[in-house]
Amino acid sequence: MDCAVSLVNISSAIFDCSAPDLDSCPDESLPEFAFIGRSNVGKSSLLNMLAGEQGLARVSTTPGFTKLINVFTMNNCWRLVDLPGYGFAQGARKDRARFNQAVSDYLENRPNLSLVFALIDSGLAPQAIDLEFVEWLVRHAVPFVFVFTKTDKVSAVTAQANIAAFADRISAWFEKPPAVFTCSAVTQQGRQELLGVIDEAMTAINTASILAGVPAESSPNLSLQARIRENLKRRPDLHRPWC
């Protein structure tokens, strides 16, 4: 497996599976980067923009359209994971609970999960459902960064005000807050920055594997992955000032 090419240049994106639960996910041989946000945050459009393929993730006007854990292998080196949006409006109550449990199981127990991209709508003031989810990530020590979406649909002043308000609401939860990025699937804003974060994380993972004497392409050792996730949470380049 050759991962030497910069991840900003995605040469292949292959659909692996749509998993209803953690047990149905692919093997744990590749690092995974998961994207999640509340319904209608623009996640599918963002994933298509990152991959450079409009058909990678299906875009729907129906909130909560994604109900399974969709997994894609990128550049034969890492996986992009499209998680169901939280708080989706459609579907039976029992389905909603089941999908939420699948996401919870994945985020808590997937050993090769390297980083979560938490998507927030830049056009909205802080929403309770987003704050609750971020609090859950913090409480369960899941490494993540923020991505404020749809910047093309709102003025820069409004977006920055909403981001600042969100930062203020959660400031007490961190000694140093996670990095914040802004993006637009329409203008391509943020693409290189987000892929750059994955590139940096992959470099750290490969370096840790080499130091531990474990080939990067082999099935990850659980204790090694635990150390990698701890390192990702502490790495200074994943923490940047709020916009």
C-alpha positions as CSV (number, residue, x, y, z in Angstrom):
1,M,0.0,0.0,0.0
2,D,1.5,3.3,-1.1
3,C,0.3,6.3,0.9
4,A,3.1,8.6,-0.1
5,V,1.0,10.9,-2.3
6,S,-0.5,13.9,-0.6
7,L,-4.1,13.2,0.5
8,V,-5.2,16.5,-0.9
9,N,-4.9,14.7,-4.3
10,I,-7.6,12.0,-4.0
11,S,-7.0,9.5,-6.8
12,S,-9.6,6.9,-5.8
13,A,-12.8,6.7,-3.7
14,I,-14.3,3.2,-3.4
15,F,-17.6,2.4,-1.7
16,D,-17.1,-0.3,0.9
17,C,-20.5,-0.9,2.6
18,S,-23.5,0.6,4.3
19,A,-23.4,-0.9,7.8
20,P,-26.4,-1.0,10.1
21,D,-24.2,-1.4,13.2
22,L,-20.6,-1.6,14.4
23,D,-20.3,-5.4,13.8
24,S,-21.2,-4.9,10.1
25,C,-18.4,-2.4,9.5
26,P,-15.3,-3.4,7.5
27,D,-12.1,-4.8,9.1
28,E,-10.0,-2.5,11.2
29,S,-7.0,-2.4,8.9
30,L,-7.2,1.2,7.8
31,P,-7.5,4.5,9.8
32,E,-11.0,6.0,9.6
33,F,-12.2,9.6,9.6
34,A,-15.8,10.1,10.4
35,F,-18.1,13.0,9.5
36,I,-21.3,13.7,11.4
37,G,-23.7,16.5,12.1
38,R,-27.4,17.2,12.7
39,S,-29.8,16.6,9.9
40,N,-29.6,19.0,6.9
41,V,-26.2,20.3,7.9
42,G,-24.9,19.7,4.4
43,K,-22.8,16.6,5.1
44,S,-23.4,14.8,1.9
45,S,-22.5,17.8,-0.2
46,L,-19.4,18.3,1.8
47,L,-18.2,14.7,1.4
48,N,-18.8,14.9,-2.3
49,M,-16.7,18.1,-2.4
50,L,-13.9,16.6,-0.4
51,A,-13.7,13.5,-2.6
52,G,-14.1,15.4,-5.9
53,E,-17.0,13.1,-6.8
54,Q,-20.5,14.3,-6.9
55,G,-22.0,10.9,-6.6
56,L,-19.9,9.7,-3.6
57,A,-22.6,10.5,-1.0
58,R,-26.2,10.9,-2.0
59,V,-27.6,14.4,-1.5
60,S,-31.2,14.6,-0.4
61,T,-33.6,17.4,0.6
62,T,-35.1,15.0,3.2
63,P,-33.6,15.5,6.7
64,G,-32.0,12.4,8.1
65,F,-31.7,10.6,4.7
66,T,-28.5,8.9,5.7
67,K,-29.5,6.1,8.2
68,L,-26.6,3.7,7.8
69,I,-22.9,3.9,8.5
70,N,-21.5,4.4,5.0
71,V,-17.8,3.6,4.5
72,F,-15.6,4.6,1.6
73,T,-11.9,3.7,1.1
74,M,-9.9,6.7,-0.2
75,N,-6.6,6.3,-2.0
76,N,-6.4,2.7,-0.7
77,C,-5.0,4.3,2.5
78,W,-7.8,5.5,4.7
79,R,-11.5,5.4,5.1
80,L,-14.0,8.2,5.0
81,V,-17.1,7.3,7.1
82,D,-20.4,9.0,6.6
83,L,-22.4,8.7,9.8
84,P,-26.1,9.1,10.2
85,G,-27.1,12.6,11.2
86,Y,-28.4,13.0,14.7
87,G,-31.9,14.2,15.3
88,F,-33.3,13.1,11.9
89,A,-36.9,13.9,11.5
90,Q,-38.1,10.9,9.3
91,G,-38.6,7.3,10.4
92,A,-40.1,5.4,13.2
93,R,-39.1,6.2,16.8
94,K,-37.6,2.7,17.2
95,D,-35.5,3.2,14.1
96,R,-34.2,6.6,15.4
97,A,-33.1,4.9,18.6
98,R,-31.4,2.1,16.8
99,F,-29.5,4.3,14.5
100,N,-28.4,6.6,17.3
101,Q,-27.1,3.5,19.2
102,A,-25.2,2.4,16.1
103,V,-23.5,5.8,15.9
104,S,-22.7,5.7,19.7
105,D,-21.2,2.2,19.4
106,Y,-19.1,3.2,16.4
107,L,-17.8,6.4,18.1
108,E,-17.0,4.7,21.4
109,N,-15.7,1.4,20.3
110,R,-14.2,1.6,16.8
111,P,-10.4,1.2,17.5
112,N,-9.2,2.5,14.1
113,L,-11.3,5.7,14.3
114,S,-8.7,8.4,14.1
115,L,-10.7,11.6,14.1
116,V,-14.3,12.9,13.9
117,F,-15.3,16.0,11.9
118,A,-18.2,17.5,13.8
119,L,-20.3,19.6,11.3
120,I,-22.2,22.7,12.5
121,D,-24.4,25.0,10.3
122,S,-22.6,28.4,10.2
123,G,-25.9,30.1,9.5
124,L,-27.5,29.2,12.8
125,A,-27.0,30.4,16.4
126,P,-25.9,27.6,18.7
127,Q,-28.5,24.8,18.6
128,A,-29.2,22.6,21.7
129,I,-28.9,19.4,19.7
130,D,-25.4,20.4,18.5
131,L,-24.3,21.4,22.0
132,E,-25.5,18.1,23.4
133,F,-23.7,16.1,20.8
134,V,-20.4,18.0,21.3
135,E,-20.8,17.5,25.1
136,W,-21.2,13.8,24.4
137,L,-18.0,13.7,22.3
138,V,-16.1,15.5,25.1
139,R,-17.5,13.2,27.8
140,H,-16.4,10.1,25.9
141,A,-13.0,11.5,24.9
142,V,-13.6,11.2,21.2
143,P,-11.0,13.2,19.2
144,F,-12.7,15.8,16.9
145,V,-12.5,19.1,15.1
146,F,-15.3,21.5,14.2
147,V,-16.4,22.2,10.6
148,F,-18.9,25.1,10.2
149,T,-20.7,24.4,6.9
150,K,-22.7,26.4,4.3
151,T,-20.6,29.6,4.5
152,D,-21.8,30.5,1.0
153,K,-25.4,30.9,2.3
154,V,-24.7,33.5,5.0
155,S,-22.7,36.7,5.4
156,A,-19.2,36.4,6.8
157,V,-20.2,38.6,9.7
158,T,-23.2,36.4,10.6
159,A,-21.1,33.2,10.3
160,Q,-18.3,34.6,12.6
161,A,-20.9,35.8,15.1
162,N,-22.5,32.3,15.2
163,I,-19.1,30.6,15.5
164,A,-18.1,32.9,18.3
165,A,-21.4,32.3,20.1
166,F,-20.9,28.6,19.8
167,A,-17.3,28.9,21.1
168,D,-18.5,30.9,24.1
169,R,-21.2,28.3,25.0
170,I,-18.7,25.4,25.1
171,S,-15.5,27.2,26.3
172,A,-15.8,25.8,29.8
173,W,-15.5,22.2,28.5
174,F,-11.9,22.6,27.2
175,E,-8.5,23.7,28.4
176,K,-7.8,24.2,24.7
177,P,-10.7,23.9,22.2
178,P,-10.5,21.7,19.1
179,A,-9.6,23.3,15.8
180,V,-12.3,25.1,13.8
181,F,-12.7,25.1,10.1
182,T,-15.2,26.7,7.8
183,C,-16.4,25.3,4.5
184,S,-18.7,25.6,1.5
185,A,-19.5,22.7,-0.8
186,V,-20.5,25.3,-3.4
187,T,-17.4,27.4,-3.5
188,Q,-15.0,24.6,-2.5
189,Q,-13.8,26.6,0.5
190,G,-12.1,24.5,3.2
191,R,-11.4,21.5,1.0
192,Q,-7.6,21.6,1.2
193,E,-7.6,22.5,4.9
194,L,-9.8,19.5,5.8
195,L,-7.9,17.1,3.7
196,G,-4.7,18.6,5.2
197,V,-6.0,17.6,8.7
198,I,-6.4,14.0,7.5
199,D,-2.9,14.2,5.9
200,E,-1.4,15.3,9.2
201,A,-3.2,12.6,11.1
202,M,-2.1,9.9,8.7
203,T,1.5,11.1,9.0
204,A,1.2,10.8,12.8
205,I,-0.4,7.3,12.5
206,N,2.3,6.0,10.1
207,T,5.0,7.5,12.3
208,A,3.6,5.8,15.4
209,S,3.3,2.5,13.5
210,I,7.0,2.7,12.4
211,L,8.2,3.5,15.9
212,A,6.2,0.6,17.3
213,G,7.5,-1.7,14.6
214,V,4.0,-2.3,13.2
215,P,3.5,-2.0,9.4
216,A,1.0,0.8,8.6
217,E,-1.1,-1.6,6.5
218,S,-1.4,-4.3,9.1
219,S,-4.4,-4.7,11.4
220,P,-4.0,-2.1,14.1
221,N,-3.0,-3.2,17.6
222,L,-5.6,-2.0,20.0
223,S,-3.2,-0.5,22.5
224,L,-1.3,1.3,19.7
225,Q,-4.6,2.8,18.4
226,A,-5.4,3.9,21.9
227,R,-2.1,5.8,22.1
228,I,-2.6,7.3,18.7
229,R,-6.1,8.6,19.6
230,E,-4.6,10.1,22.8
231,N,-1.8,11.7,20.8
232,L,-4.3,13.2,18.3
233,K,-6.2,14.9,21.1
234,R,-3.0,16.4,22.5
235,R,-1.4,17.4,19.2
236,P,-0.9,21.2,19.1
237,D,-1.5,21.5,15.3
238,L,-5.1,20.2,15.8
239,H,-5.8,23.1,18.1
240,R,-6.2,26.5,16.6
241,P,-7.7,29.8,17.8
242,W,-11.4,30.3,17.3
243,C,-12.2,32.5,14.3
